[in-house]
Amino acid sequence: MFNNRQFTFVSLVIAVLALIWLVSRNHHVQLITAGIAVFLFGMYFLEQGFSQLSSEQLKEYLRRFTNTIPRSLSLGVITTALAQSSSLISLLTISFLSAGLLSLKAGIGIIFGANLGTTTGAWLIAALGLKIKVAAYALPLLVPAIVLISFNQRTIRGCGFVLAGVGFLFLGIDFIKEGFESFSQTIELGKYHFHGWKGLLIFIPIGILITLVLQSSHATLLLTIAALSTGQLSYVNALAVAIGSNLGTTITAILGSIQAHLEGKRLALAHLVFNLITSVVVISLFYPLLTFNNMLADLLQINSGDYTLRLALFHSLFNLLGVLLLVPFVDPLIRFIQWVLPRRKTQDNVIHARYLTKMAGGTSASALESLVRETAHLFHQFQKITARGLVGVPRHAIYSTKPTNEVLRSADNVWPSVKLLYYQRAKTLFGEILTFAATCKEGMSEKDIERIDQLVSVCRTIVEVIRLERNIQHNMSSAILTGARPLRDKYHQLQERLIGLLRGMHHLPKVGDPEDRQRWAEEQKKRLRHDASQDRDDLELLILSNRVDPLVASSLMNDCQTMREIQRLLLRVAKVLLVENRVTDAIPELEANALFFD
């Protein structure tokens, strides 16, 4: 008997062989299916090229042009029209949204715009693809494309992928056009035309099914327009297929969001809602909208018999209608989506990564951005562990304007275990950071890989600090809560040093001059050397005056040294992230203060 994996493999082999046999039975079908394959291959190359070329540029555009719905909508239209792939733009948007680069509102605007921008593909196919011999332009593009793809430089390879994508798209269009032209000479599909609502109910599901199989609304529209141009499909039935293709393309975004952050899933749901509402409205108003489309086509002087261009116009019209209907209701839509997909609470209070998903690792820009944000998330958890476990106060008290002695007086009488806090707030999160960093480096530049490694090193340092805090918590809490006055005063001094360093790090990003930041770091190193000397003198005085037991003095000496090591490691974190900006210089629009302290 087969196991599940073997059964799946055998079933796949049988399905592929059956498909090959069916295709080989008819030369016209061979041409059409070969055209579909080449067209999809071109779409894949085009997506790869724009993905390599535009990740950094798109990241910059996202920051500049997504602060309002009209801007994000325009960005979606323009980028989709250039890339000729709403799937690429949808997946990139989910990727950047998962990395925290975009708000959900901006992402929805881009997705709405992508739906409108994808209609340009129908215009290109109807106006050019089926009216000129595009194969004549395809072959000259493929030779230089293959040469460029052989280069290692990302930008040059991206240009090669784009050229190859365009060339294969042209070849695919030509194959499909030739296949339908020869097909119409031997088989007449006109007898399968359905009129009225019956045609809509039959061909809308056909459009959905074809798009689900091909995973490309562009390929579905190409088949539809080619069939329409040769009379194999009626005008109204072709419009129904176009409506179905819009519904089918939503599945790509949904599949892409499975591994995405919660915000990515919410964006995919918004895409689904947009297409569902648009399709329901268009189907309900189909014949009035068809009349309006014909009137508009007449105004644009599109011939009454040029059904391919009229289909392209209808495709643009009903997507534009969806945008006009839903843009005024973006805020209620967001509230609805957040209600349907609420933020899930983790079990046992275990903190997980917020920004690290497979979608966030889709590009160098989003991977680096998400890792910076997750490092900040880990640093936030460290601050909470430190505040509760070594001081006995909430995190916000550490960074308040109160004098340090007032902060210490407000401490709780019972401190939670640093070990327990580490397992709840840092251990799992740190493991997820390591896993993501190890899997996202493929295709990155050496500089970005170096930044990733530095971020991982910072995270290791933060975890090491928590481990050291765990070592001194018992002695510190016992001395402060129940110890003698001299011992309590010394541990208070250690707390004051830690709070002072954290407050200095908090204000460091506000220091504009890099040299002043460097001077601050040097002053902290000098202070550590001074603290070592002071600790030695204080311990000698306490021992000579018999104010502490020698065994207690030994423990206190170790704890003083551990606290200095904690401060030294925190200075290393500050140097990388806040003094030299080795990592955050890649995202200058994000203030380090907001990232690591707010």
N, C-alpha and C positions, 0 to 999 in steps of 0.2 A: 504493500500500500504506500501511496505517496504521503509525505508530510505536507504541511501547508505551503512551505517555500517551494518544494518540488512541484506541487500541483499548480502553483501560480506560474512557475517557469514553463511547464509543459503547456499550460493553457495559452500563455503568451506566444510560444513558438507556433502552436496550431493556428492561432488568430493571425499571426504574421504570414504564415504560409497560405492560409485561406485568402487573405487580402491580396497577396501576390498573384494567386491563381485567378481571382476575380478580375484584377486589373489587366492581366495578360490576355484576357478573352477578347478585348476590344481595343483597337488602336486609338480610337477617339478618346476613350476613357483613360488610356495610358497618357495621352497628351495632357488632358485636364489634370489628372492626379500628379503627373510630373510637374506641371505648372504650379500646382498648389505647394508641392514639396519645395521647389526652387524659390517660390515667393516667400514661404515661411522661413527658409534658410536665409534669404535676404533680410527678412525682418530681424532674425536672430543676430546677423552680422551688424545690422544697423544699430540695434540696441546695445551690442557690445561696444561698438565704436563710440557712440554718444555717452555711454556709461564711463568709458575711459577718458574721453575728452572733457566731459562737462561736470564731473563730480565737484572739483574745486570751484569752477565758475558758477555752477548752479548753487552751490553753498553760499557764495557771495550774493547772488541774485536773491536767494531766499531771504537773506537778512535785509536787503534794501527794499524789496518790492512786495513784502507780505504783511505789512503793518495795517493794511485795510483790505476789505473784501474786494473792491474793484481792482486793486493792485494784484492781489493773489490770483484773482480770476484772470486778469490779463496775462500774468506769468504762465498760468496753466495753458491758455490758448496758444501763446507764442512758442513755448517749449515743445508742446505736442505737435504743433504744425511743423516745427523744424525737425524733430526726431521722428515724426510720423509713427509714433507708438504711444498710445495712451497707457498701455500696460507698463512701459518703461517709466513714464512719468508717475504713474500711480505707485509703483513699487519704490521708486526713489523717494517720493513724498512720504510713504509709510516709513521708509528707512530713516529719513531726517526727523520725522515726527517722533519715532521711537528713541532717537538720540537726543531729543529735547531741543532740536534746532527750530522747530516750528510749534506754534500753538495749534490746537485742534481746529480753531476757526480759520486760520490761514490755510491749513491742510484741506479743509472742505472747499475753500475758495479755489485752490489749485485743481482739485478733482473736478469741480464744476467746470472750470475752464478747460481742463483736459477733454471732457466730454464734448465741448464745443470745438476744440482744436482738432479733434480726430476726424471731424467732418471734412477737413481739407483733403483727406485721403480720397474720399469719394469724388471730389471735384477733379483731383489730379488724374485719377483713373478714367473718369468719364470724359474729361476734356482732352487729355493727352494720350493716356495709355491705350485706349481703343481706337484712336483716330490716326495715329502715326506708327511707323514701324520702329518700336522702341528697342527691339533686339539689336538694331544697327548701332545703338548708343551703348549697349550693355557690354559687348565684348571689349571695346577699347578701354573700358574702366577696370576690367578684371585683372589685366596684366600688371599695371602699376600698383593695383591694390595688393596683390600677392607679394610684390616686392616690398611694399611698405610694412605689411604685416610681419615680415621676417625680421624687422628691426626690434631691438629690445626696449628702446625708448617709448614710454607710455603714450606720449602725444602722437608720435609718428605711427605707432601701431593703431591708435584710435582712428587716425585719418585713413589708414588702409582698410580697417573694418568698415568705415562709413562708405568708402568707394565700392568695396566689394558688396556691401549691402544694397546699394543703389543698383549696381550691375545685376545682381541676382533678382532683385525686384523687377527690373525691366524684362529679364529673361522669363521669369515666372508669368508676368502679364502676357507676354507674347505667346507662350505655350498655351495658356488657358484660352486666349482669344482664338488661336488657331484650332484648338480642340473643339470649342463650341461651334466654330464656323463649319468644320468638317462634320461635326456631330449632327448639325441641323440639316445637312444634305441627305442623311440616311435615316434619321429617326426624328419624328415630329412630336414634340412634347406639348404642343399647343392644346391637344385634346384634354390635357390634365389641368388646364386653367380653371380656376374657381372664382366666381364673381360674388360680390356682396360680402356680408358678414361671414359667410361660410369660408370664403377665401382667406379672410383675416384669421379665423380660428384655426385653419389648417396650416398656413404659412408662417405665422408668428412662432409657433413651437418649432417649425423646421429651422427658422433663423436661429433660435436659441440652441437647438441641437447642433447645428453646423458650427456655431461659434464655440460651443463647449468642446467639440471634437478638435477643432483647429486651434483653439485658444487664441484667436485673433479675429477681431471684428473687421479689420482691414481685409483679411483673406475672404471672409464671408461676403463683404461688399464687392470684392473683386469678382467672385463667382456670380453674384447676383447681377452685377452690371454687365458681365460678359454674357450671361444667359439672356438678359433683357435685350441686349443689343442684337442678338441673333434670333429673337422671337421665341426662344425656348421658355420664356417666362413672361407672363403678362405684367403690365405696369403696376396694377393694384397689388398683385401677388408679390411683386418685387418690393413694394413699399412695406408690405407686411413682414417680409424677411428682414428688411432694414430695421424695423422696430424690434424684431426678435434678436437681432445681433446686438443691439444696445443692451438688452436684458442679459444676454449670454456673456458679454464682456465683463460684467460685474463679477463673475465667478473668479476671474483672474485675480482681482484685487482681494477677494475673500480668501482664496488659496494662499496668496502672498502674505496675508495678515495672520495666518495661523501661528507662525513663529514670531509674530511681532509683539511689541509692548502693548499694553492695554490701549494706549492712544491710537496705535495702528489698527487695532481691531475696531475701535470706535469709528475711525476714518473709513474703513471698509464697509461698516454698517451704513454710514452716511452715503457712500457711493450707491449701495443697494437701494436705500430709500429714495435717492434722487432718480435712479433709473426706473424704479417701480412706479413712483408717482407720475413721472413724465410719461411712461408708457400707458398707464391707466387713463390719463387725461387725453393723450393722443388717440388712443383707441376709442374712447367715448366720443371724441369730437372728430373722428377720422374724416368723414365726408365733408363737413364744413372746412376742415383744415386742408383737405385735398382741393376743394374749390378755391380757397385762398392761395394755395401753392400754385395752381394753374394761372390764376390772375397775376400773381407776382412774376411767374415765368414769362407771361406775355409782356409785362412791363419791361422785363430784362431782355426782351427780344430773343428768348429761347424758342426755337422752332417747336411747333405743336407735336411733331413726330420725334423730337429728340428726347426720348424718355430717359436716357441715361443722365443727362444734365438735369432734368426735372426731378429725378430720383435724388441726385446730389443736393439739389435745392431743398427738397422735402426733408432729407436727413439733417441738414443744417437748421431748418426751420423748427423741427420738433425738439432738437437739443437746445436751441435758443429759447423756445417756449419753456422748457424745463428750468433753465437758468432764471428767466424772468419770474417764474412762479415761486421758486424756492429761495432765491437770494434774500428777499425781504424777511424770510422766516428762519434765517440761519441760527439766531440765538435760541428760539424755541426748539429747533432741531437738535442743537447741542444738548439742551436740557433733557430732551427725550432720550437721546443716545446715552447720556450719562446715567439716566434712570434704568435703561435696559441693560447697560454694561457698567455696573457700579465697581468701584475699586474694591477688590477682594482683600479681606483681612487675612493675614497669615496665621497659621496655627502656632500655638505655644509662643507667640510673640517673637518668632524668628524673623529677622530682617533679611530680605532678599534684594537682589539687584533691581534697580528701577529702570535702567536705561540699556542694559546689555541684552540684546536679542540678535537672532540671526539676521534680521532685517537691518539692525543698526550697524552690523558689520559688512553691509553691502558695498560700501565705498570707503576709501581711506578717510575722507572728511568726516563721515558720520561715525566711523569706528573710533577715531581719535577723540571726537567731540563727546561721544557717549562714555568713553573711558575717563576723560577728564571729569565729567559730571559724576561718574560712579566713584571716582577717587574722592571727590568732594563729599559724596554721600557717606563713604567710609569715614572720612575725617569728621563729619557731623556726628556719626555714631561714637567715634573716639571721644569727642568732646562731652557727649552725654555720659559715657562710661566714666570719664575722668571726674566730671562734676559730681556725679552721684557716688562714685566708688571711692574717691580720694578726698573729697571736700564735704559731701553730704548735702549738696545744694542742687537746684535745677541748673541746666546749662545756661539759661539766660542770665542767671545771677553772676556767673563768671565774667560776662562781658558788660555788666551794668556799670553805671557811674558811681556806685557805692564804694567807699573805701574798703580795702581788703579786710580789715579787722571787722567791719560790719558784716561783710559777706560770711566770714568764718563764724561769727556769733549766731547767724541765722541757720546754721547747719542742723540737720536732723540728728536725732539721738541714735537712730538705727541706719546703718549704711548697707545697701545691697551688695552682694558678693560681686567683685570684679570678674571672677571666674565665670559666674552665671551670666553676667552682662556680656562678657566676651562671646560665649556660646550663643546667646540670643541675638546680639547686635552686630557682631563682626566676623565670626568664623565662617558661616555660610556665605556671607557677602564677599569675603576675601577669596574664598574658593571659586566663586562664580567669576570674579575679576580675573583670576589666574587662567581659568578655562577660556574665557573670551579672548584674553590677550594672546594666548597660544594659538588660537584658530583664526585670527583676523589679519595676520601679517601678509598673507599671500597677495602679491601684486602691489604692495606698498613700496614707496621710495625708501631709501636708506635713512633719510632724515626722519620720516614718520615712524619707521621701525625703532629708531633710537629713542624717539619720544615715548613710544609705547613701553619700551624697556625701562625708561626712567620713571614712568608712572607706576609700573609694577614694583620697582624698587622703593618708591615712596610708600606704596601700600604695605610692602613688607616691613618697612620701618615703622609705620603706624601700628601694625600688629605687634611688633617687637616692643613698642612702648607700652601697649596694653599688657603684654606679658610681664614686663618689669613692674607695672603698677600692681598687678596681681601679687607679686612677690612681697611688696611692702605694705599692702593694705591692712593685713591683720595687725602688725605692729603699730601702724599709724592710728588705726581706729581705736585700738586698746589704749594707747597712750593718751589720745585726745579725749576719749570718753571716760576713762577710769584711771589714768595714770597720774603720777605726781606732777606738781606744778613745773619744775624744771624740764621734765621730759615733755610735758604738754607744750611748753613754750617753744622747745626746739622743733617739734613736729609742725607746730603752727608756722614756724619760720620756713620750713620746707614747703608747706602749702602756699605761703605767700610768694615764694620764688616761682612756683609753677604757675600760679595765677598771673603774676607779673609778666612771665614769658608769653603766656597765651594772649594776654591783653596786648602785648607789644606786637605779636603776630597779627592780631585783629586790626590794628591801626596801620600796619606796614604798607598795605596796598594804597593807602591814602597819601603815602610819601611819594611825590612825583619824581624826584631826582634819584636815578639809580645809584649814584654815589652815596647819597644819604642812606639808602637801604643797605648798601654794603657796609657803611660805617656802623649802622645799627647792629649788623651781624657780628662785626669785629668787637664791638662793645660787649655783646652778650658772651663772647668767648672769654674776654678779659674778666667778666663778672663770674664766670664759672671757675676760673683759676682763683679769684678772690674768695669765692664761696668755699673752695677746697681748703684754703688756708684758714678761713674762719671756722669751718667745721672742726678742723684739727685742734685749734686753740680752745674752742668751746668744750670739746670732749675732754681735753686735758684738764680744764678748769673744773668740770663736773666730777671727774674722777678724783682729783686732788682734794676737792672739798667734800668728798664722800656724799655727794648729793644723788648719785646714781650707783647702782650695783655694777661691778665690772662686767657681768654677763649681759646686763641691759645695755651697758656702754658699747659692748661689742656689736650687739644687734643694731644700735643706733648708728654706729660708724658705717655698717654695711648699708643701712637705709639711706644715709646721707650720700654715700657713693652711688647707690642706685638712682636716687633722685637727680644727681648730676648727670648720670648717663641718660636718663629720660630727657633732661633738658638738652643734652648734646644731640640726641636723635631728633628731637623736635626742631632744633636749629638746622639740621640737615634737610628736613622736610621744608622748612621755611626758605632755605637757600635755593632749592630746586624750583619751588612753586611761586615764591613771593619776592625773592631777592633778585635772582638771575633770570626768572621767567623762562626757564628752559623749555617748558611744555606749554604754558598758557600763552606764549607769544604766537602760537598757531591759531589762537582764537581771540584776537585782541578785543573783539566787541564784548566779550564776557569779562566782567570785572572779577578779579580774583577774590576781592572782598565779598562780593555777592555769592560767588561759588562756594567758598570755604567757610564762611562765617554766618551768612544770613539764614 
